[in-house]
């Protein structure tokens, strides 16, 4: 019975620029053939032992399957895994292209932004917190009664 890949609402357990990512990328690219640790090492910059370690981790996390020393991606899951890897790549590229002068990335950025009109609002958070719930409720009831009597 085939193992299931993590669901789409779970975080993808593979991070870019890791051995697990490279191994999974190779297996997804040629999922029909599968690969041994030595074949993975030949197609990446990983050692055979590091490839074997990643293959074991990927197999344990149910992202790949293993049979007779050959590791492979379930054909029914290959497209889904490929899309997840592409999404990881896209997010990494997005963050790599973010400008270094992003003011919101700096601590204290909110001190540089003027208020959004709270000074002019007589019903600020501070004044609301000083009233009781009963006073708020009485005020709302009075407003509704006034609207009903004039409307």
TIGULO-373492 format. One record per residue: z, x, y of N, C-alpha, C in turn; residue in three letters; residue number from 1. Coordinates in Angstrom, 3 decimals. Each point is the difference from the previous one (the first is absolute). Layout:
N
[[Z,X,Y],[Z,X,Y],[Z,X,Y],ala,NUM]
...
//
This chain:
151
[[0.000,0.848,-1.177],[0.000,-0.848,1.177],[0.000,0.896,1.243],unk,1]
[[-0.814,-0.314,0.969],[-0.141,0.815,1.205],[1.194,-0.185,0.923],unk,2]
[[0.385,1.108,0.636],[1.068,-0.061,0.986],[-0.574,-0.555,1.292],unk,3]
[[0.867,-0.599,0.789],[-0.439,-0.582,1.269],[0.308,0.934,1.155],unk,4]
[[-0.920,0.093,0.935],[0.194,0.772,1.214],[0.943,-0.767,0.906],unk,5]
[[0.726,0.721,0.852],[0.915,-0.671,0.926],[-0.751,-1.084,0.774],unk,6]
[[0.712,-1.062,0.314],[-0.645,-1.110,0.692],[-0.325,0.376,1.439],unk,7]
[[-0.879,-0.794,0.618],[-0.447,0.306,1.357],[1.115,-0.125,1.027],unk,8]
[[1.054,-0.774,-0.304],[1.065,-0.124,0.981],[1.067,1.078,-0.166],unk,9]
[[-0.142,0.884,-0.979],[0.906,1.129,-0.159],[-0.584,1.201,0.722],unk,10]
[[0.856,0.865,0.527],[-0.528,1.222,0.625],[-0.717,0.849,-1.044],unk,11]
[[-1.097,0.604,0.401],[-0.768,0.849,-0.914],[0.772,1.299,-0.181],unk,12]
[[0.322,0.378,-1.241],[0.893,1.138,-0.219],[-0.642,1.376,0.192],unk,13]
[[-1.275,0.057,0.321],[-0.697,1.275,0.113],[-0.190,0.363,1.467],unk,14]
[[0.401,1.203,0.343],[-0.129,0.485,1.377],[-1.182,0.961,0.082],unk,15]
[[-0.698,0.019,1.156],[-1.118,0.931,0.173],[0.484,1.454,-0.077],unk,16]
[[-0.911,0.850,-0.318],[0.236,1.446,-0.049],[1.096,0.375,-0.993],unk,17]
[[0.088,-0.758,-1.098],[0.927,0.336,-1.080],[-0.803,0.222,-1.272],unk,18]
[[0.628,0.640,-0.970],[-0.674,0.227,-1.276],[-0.331,-1.329,-0.683],unk,19]
[[0.930,-0.950,0.058],[-0.248,-1.310,-0.619],[-1.234,-0.668,0.614],unk,20]
[[-0.129,0.115,1.323],[-1.149,-0.579,0.691],[-1.301,0.647,-0.502],unk,21]
[[-0.021,1.324,-0.081],[-1.213,0.707,-0.441],[-0.368,-0.368,-1.431],unk,22]
[[0.990,-0.071,-0.857],[-0.247,-0.350,-1.398],[-0.551,-1.418,-0.105],unk,23]
[[0.629,-0.932,0.696],[-0.465,-1.388,-0.053],[-1.401,-0.130,0.590],unk,24]
[[-0.270,0.731,1.071],[-1.335,-0.031,0.607],[-1.058,0.442,-1.009],unk,25]
[[0.264,1.064,-0.751],[-0.948,0.481,-1.011],[-0.186,-1.047,-1.088],unk,26]
[[1.086,-0.580,-0.471],[-0.114,-0.986,-1.076],[-0.704,-1.276,0.448],unk,27]
[[0.216,-0.422,1.227],[-0.655,-1.208,0.505],[-1.494,0.248,0.188],unk,28]
[[-0.355,1.209,0.411],[-1.410,0.333,0.224],[-0.797,-0.071,-1.291],unk,29]
[[0.596,0.461,-1.108],[-0.704,-0.006,-1.280],[0.890,-0.653,-1.048],unk,30]
[[0.327,-1.268,0.236],[0.973,-0.680,-0.841],[-0.490,-0.277,-1.413],unk,31]
[[-1.301,-0.024,-0.225],[-0.516,-0.335,-1.319],[0.230,1.121,-1.008],unk,32]
[[-0.030,1.249,0.462],[0.133,1.139,-0.901],[1.450,0.374,-0.273],unk,33]
[[0.874,-0.164,1.002],[1.360,0.485,-0.136],[0.009,1.513,0.142],unk,34]
[[1.167,0.598,-0.073],[0.080,1.448,0.161],[1.279,0.545,-0.608],unk,35]
[[-0.061,1.251,-0.392],[1.171,0.727,-0.486],[0.603,0.756,1.180],unk,36]
[[1.206,0.510,-0.149],[0.576,0.800,1.079],[-0.883,1.190,0.394],unk,37]
[[-0.623,0.641,-0.971],[-0.872,1.147,0.299],[-1.224,-0.435,0.802],unk,38]
[[-0.554,-1.154,-0.323],[-1.156,-0.510,0.748],[0.389,-0.386,1.426],unk,39]
[[1.168,-0.576,0.158],[0.488,-0.326,1.346],[0.156,1.285,0.804],unk,40]
[[0.610,1.020,-0.608],[0.202,1.279,0.688],[-1.334,0.620,0.409],unk,41]
[[-1.015,-0.144,-0.837],[-1.313,0.559,0.310],[-0.673,-0.723,1.165],unk,42]
[[0.371,-1.262,0.235],[-0.602,-0.790,1.079],[0.855,-0.065,1.260],unk,43]
[[1.129,0.678,-0.003],[0.893,0.025,1.156],[0.491,1.433,0.189],unk,44]
[[0.865,0.184,0.956],[0.616,1.317,0.198],[1.362,0.079,-0.690],unk,45]
[[0.252,-0.918,-0.915],[1.273,-0.040,-0.712],[-0.041,0.871,-1.246],unk,46]
[[1.164,0.508,-0.389],[0.097,0.709,-1.273],[0.009,-1.039,-1.119],unk,47]
[[-0.261,0.430,-1.207],[0.008,-0.918,-1.135],[1.388,-0.612,-0.191],unk,48]
[[1.046,0.804,0.190],[1.358,-0.538,-0.176],[0.338,-1.015,1.086],unk,49]
[[-0.432,0.255,1.244],[0.253,-0.968,1.086],[-0.810,-1.270,-0.229],unk,50]
[[-1.236,0.132,-0.478],[-0.821,-1.176,-0.313],[0.662,-0.820,-1.102],unk,51]
[[0.526,0.683,-1.026],[0.669,-0.700,-1.104],[1.246,-0.726,0.497],unk,52]
[[0.744,0.630,0.902],[1.197,-0.620,0.569],[-0.371,-1.273,0.778],unk,53]
[[-1.038,0.081,0.807],[-0.442,-1.175,0.764],[-0.534,-1.095,-0.909],unk,54]
[[-0.741,0.387,-1.012],[-0.519,-0.984,-0.950],[1.152,-0.741,-0.679],unk,55]
[[1.034,0.724,-0.348],[1.174,-0.624,-0.614],[0.669,-0.979,0.953],unk,56]
[[0.154,0.399,1.257],[0.623,-0.876,0.995],[-0.850,-1.247,0.234],unk,57]
[[-1.304,0.164,0.108],[-0.898,-1.139,0.213],[0.007,-0.939,-1.203],unk,58]
[[0.093,0.565,-1.177],[0.055,-0.814,-1.214],[1.320,-0.770,-0.061],unk,59]
[[1.093,0.666,0.353],[1.316,-0.651,0.015],[0.038,-1.138,1.011],unk,60]
[[-0.672,0.187,1.149],[-0.004,-1.053,1.020],[-1.048,-1.069,-0.277],unk,61]
[[-0.667,0.077,-1.148],[-0.972,-1.002,-0.462],[-1.261,-0.058,0.852],unk,62]
[[-0.306,1.084,0.713],[-1.249,0.027,0.759],[-1.163,0.464,-0.867],unk,63]
[[0.298,0.764,-1.040],[-1.037,0.453,-0.925],[0.498,-0.183,-1.421],unk,64]
[[-0.915,0.129,-0.944],[0.325,-0.097,-1.419],[-0.294,1.331,-0.665],unk,65]
[[0.563,0.198,-1.195],[-0.200,1.236,-0.735],[-0.181,-0.314,-1.466],unk,66]
[[-0.965,0.667,-0.601],[-0.229,-0.169,-1.429],[-0.568,1.296,-0.557],unk,67]
[[0.654,0.535,-1.004],[-0.431,1.236,-0.657],[-0.210,1.145,0.991],unk,68]
[[0.888,0.166,0.956],[-0.075,1.117,0.942],[-1.001,-0.176,1.117],unk,69]
[[-0.696,-1.143,0.025],[-0.963,-0.288,1.062],[0.584,-1.092,0.886],unk,70]
[[-0.018,0.251,1.291],[0.538,-0.949,0.974],[-1.158,-0.729,0.657],unk,71]
[[0.192,-1.285,0.234],[-1.091,-0.792,0.571],[0.559,-1.169,0.809],unk,72]
[[-0.857,-0.526,0.852],[0.318,-1.189,0.781],[-0.571,-1.191,-0.739],unk,73]
[[0.803,-1.039,-0.123],[-0.483,-1.229,-0.615],[-1.214,-0.481,0.802],unk,74]
[[-1.133,-0.242,-0.666],[-1.213,-0.424,0.713],[0.195,-1.243,0.867],unk,75]
[[0.892,-0.898,-0.411],[0.257,-1.211,0.776],[0.801,0.274,1.268],unk,76]
[[0.635,1.161,0.053],[0.813,0.354,1.151],[-0.652,1.073,0.872],unk,77]
[[-1.106,0.558,-0.433],[-0.619,1.123,0.704],[-0.387,-0.358,1.436],unk,78]
[[-0.666,-1.128,0.199],[-0.418,-0.382,1.356],[1.203,-0.232,0.909],unk,79]
[[1.006,-0.627,-0.533],[1.203,-0.273,0.789],[0.695,1.303,0.408],unk,80]
[[0.117,0.933,-0.946],[0.597,1.291,0.321],[-0.846,0.765,1.011],unk,81]
[[-1.299,-0.080,-0.152],[-0.885,0.684,0.945],[0.192,-0.557,1.407],unk,82]
[[0.087,-1.314,0.131],[0.237,-0.613,1.316],[1.353,0.403,0.566],unk,83]
[[1.014,0.086,-0.851],[1.321,0.416,0.479],[-0.044,1.442,0.496],unk,84]
[[-0.689,0.872,-0.718],[-0.131,1.391,0.450],[-0.775,0.073,1.318],unk,85]
[[-1.046,-0.804,0.128],[-0.764,-0.033,1.254],[0.871,-0.502,1.146],unk,86]
[[0.871,-0.956,-0.271],[0.909,-0.493,1.039],[0.973,1.093,0.429],unk,87]
[[0.509,0.745,-0.958],[0.899,1.110,0.308],[-0.738,1.022,0.865],unk,88]
[[-1.247,0.293,-0.356],[-0.808,0.935,0.795],[-0.197,-0.514,1.420],unk,89]
[[-0.289,-1.286,0.132],[-0.244,-0.582,1.323],[1.249,0.074,0.870],unk,90]
[[1.151,-0.281,-0.572],[1.249,0.068,0.765],[0.276,1.437,0.431],unk,91]
[[-0.226,0.935,-0.896],[0.222,1.410,0.340],[-0.931,0.425,1.141],unk,92]
[[-1.260,-0.411,-0.057],[-0.943,0.337,1.066],[0.402,-0.653,1.314],unk,93]
[[0.502,-1.209,-0.047],[0.451,-0.696,1.198],[1.128,0.781,0.669],unk,94]
[[0.980,0.418,-0.787],[1.118,0.743,0.567],[-0.422,1.391,0.461],unk,95]
[[-0.957,0.609,-0.702],[-0.492,1.315,0.425],[-0.736,-0.086,1.327],unk,96]
[[-0.611,-1.149,0.289],[-0.779,-0.139,1.227],[0.811,-0.540,1.172],unk,97]
[[1.287,-0.287,-0.215],[0.852,-0.499,1.077],[0.207,1.113,1.020],unk,98]
[[-0.172,-0.290,1.291],[0.172,1.041,1.011],[1.427,0.543,0.018],unk,99]
[[0.114,1.285,0.307],[1.316,0.631,0.064],[0.771,-0.410,1.240],unk,100]
[[-0.689,-0.563,0.998],[0.670,-0.356,1.249],[0.432,-1.467,0.021],unk,101]
[[0.243,-0.566,-1.150],[0.411,-1.394,-0.106],[1.402,-0.162,0.581],unk,102]
[[0.117,-0.660,1.147],[1.279,-0.153,0.682],[1.018,-0.757,-0.842],unk,103]
[[-0.451,-0.918,-0.860],[0.917,-0.792,-0.802],[0.609,0.817,-1.144],unk,104]
[[-0.553,1.158,-0.277],[0.554,0.859,-1.041],[1.137,0.856,0.540],unk,105]
[[0.189,0.030,1.294],[1.031,0.819,0.619],[1.301,-0.782,0.147],unk,106]
[[1.127,0.641,-0.299],[1.280,-0.677,0.221],[0.175,-0.325,1.484],unk,107]
[[0.558,-1.143,0.288],[0.253,-0.398,1.376],[-1.198,-0.607,0.704],unk,108]
[[-1.060,-0.310,-0.734],[-1.200,-0.566,0.626],[0.313,-1.318,0.700],unk,109]
[[0.937,-0.751,-0.542],[0.311,-1.305,0.580],[0.690,0.124,1.359],unk,110]
[[0.578,1.161,0.306],[0.591,0.207,1.322],[-1.066,0.128,1.082],unk,111]
[[-1.233,0.354,-0.404],[-1.086,0.196,0.949],[-0.755,-1.293,0.301],unk,112]
[[0.297,-1.056,-0.725],[-0.707,-1.272,0.156],[0.864,-0.936,0.840],unk,113]
[[-0.622,-0.609,1.010],[0.772,-0.927,0.829],[0.317,-1.260,-0.791],unk,114]
[[0.999,-0.715,0.455],[0.437,-1.213,-0.660],[-1.089,-1.067,0.084],unk,115]
[[0.073,-0.958,-0.860],[-0.994,-1.068,-0.020],[0.577,-1.229,0.678],unk,116]
[[0.446,0.132,1.226],[0.429,-1.139,0.795],[1.350,-0.569,-0.352],unk,117]
[[0.842,0.685,-0.711],[1.306,-0.538,-0.354],[0.924,-0.084,1.215],unk,118]
[[-0.240,0.828,1.052],[0.872,-0.031,1.177],[-0.083,-1.339,0.713],unk,119]
[[-1.164,-0.617,0.003],[-0.203,-1.254,0.719],[0.440,-1.218,-0.799],unk,120]
[[0.222,0.169,-1.274],[0.348,-1.119,-0.872],[1.500,-0.247,0.092],unk,121]
[[0.394,-1.153,0.492],[1.423,-0.299,0.162],[0.673,-0.277,-1.340],unk,122]
[[-0.795,-0.253,-1.032],[0.552,-0.310,-1.313],[-0.197,1.199,-0.927],unk,123]
[[0.506,1.149,0.394],[-0.180,1.214,-0.778],[0.876,-0.015,-1.237],unk,124]
[[-0.190,0.979,-0.822],[0.774,0.105,-1.225],[1.483,0.089,0.327],unk,125]
[[0.346,0.765,1.050],[1.418,0.150,0.350],[0.616,-1.332,0.415],unk,126]
[[-0.717,-0.780,0.813],[0.565,-1.268,0.436],[0.056,-1.000,-1.149],unk,127]
[[-0.980,0.041,-0.896],[0.020,-0.906,-1.148],[1.149,0.340,-0.926],unk,128]
[[0.287,1.282,-0.160],[1.054,0.364,-0.937],[1.373,-0.376,0.525],unk,129]
[[0.126,-0.209,1.333],[1.299,-0.378,0.546],[0.262,-1.500,-0.143],unk,130]
[[-1.044,-0.799,-0.241],[0.193,-1.438,-0.201],[0.329,-0.269,-1.457],unk,131]
[[0.690,-1.092,-0.227],[0.318,-0.371,-1.372],[-1.132,-0.853,-0.560],unk,132]
[[-0.004,-0.132,-1.267],[-0.994,-0.833,-0.678],[0.137,-1.455,0.457],unk,133]
[[1.246,-0.435,0.184],[0.232,-1.378,0.425],[-0.599,-0.248,1.389],unk,134]
[[0.155,0.972,0.901],[-0.563,-0.146,1.348],[-1.517,-0.074,-0.056],unk,135]
[[-0.616,0.850,-0.857],[-1.452,-0.056,-0.164],[-0.433,-1.357,-0.532],unk,136]
[[0.727,-0.510,-0.989],[-0.344,-1.295,-0.598],[0.158,-1.124,1.017],unk,137]
[[1.083,0.042,0.775],[0.217,-1.028,1.026],[-1.111,0.040,1.045],unk,138]
[[-0.428,1.186,0.372],[-1.088,0.133,0.968],[-1.301,-0.577,-0.521],unk,139]
[[-0.307,0.261,-1.275],[-1.220,-0.543,-0.603],[0.047,-1.521,-0.075],unk,140]
[[1.155,-0.543,-0.388],[0.148,-1.459,-0.079],[-0.186,-0.610,1.385],unk,141]
[[0.581,0.626,1.024],[-0.131,-0.512,1.364],[-1.459,0.021,0.446],unk,142]
[[-0.723,1.061,-0.336],[-1.427,0.083,0.362],[-0.798,-1.108,-0.666],unk,143]
[[0.252,-0.235,-1.270],[-0.730,-1.032,-0.752],[0.310,-1.375,0.561],unk,144]
[[1.284,-0.255,0.285],[0.368,-1.310,0.562],[-0.644,-0.202,1.363],unk,145]
[[-0.055,1.053,0.809],[-0.614,-0.097,1.318],[-1.502,-0.276,-0.125],unk,146]
[[-0.656,0.662,-0.931],[-1.431,-0.229,-0.210],[-0.255,-1.412,-0.498],unk,147]
[[0.832,-0.506,-0.853],[-0.167,-1.353,-0.547],[0.237,-1.067,1.087],unk,148]
[[0.937,0.271,0.919],[0.296,-1.004,1.023],[-1.043,-0.002,1.117],unk,149]
[[-0.677,1.143,0.230],[-1.009,0.047,1.049],[-1.390,-0.213,-0.550],unk,150]
[[-0.175,0.094,-1.251],[-1.325,-0.056,-0.599],[-0.356,-1.309,-0.480],unk,151]
//
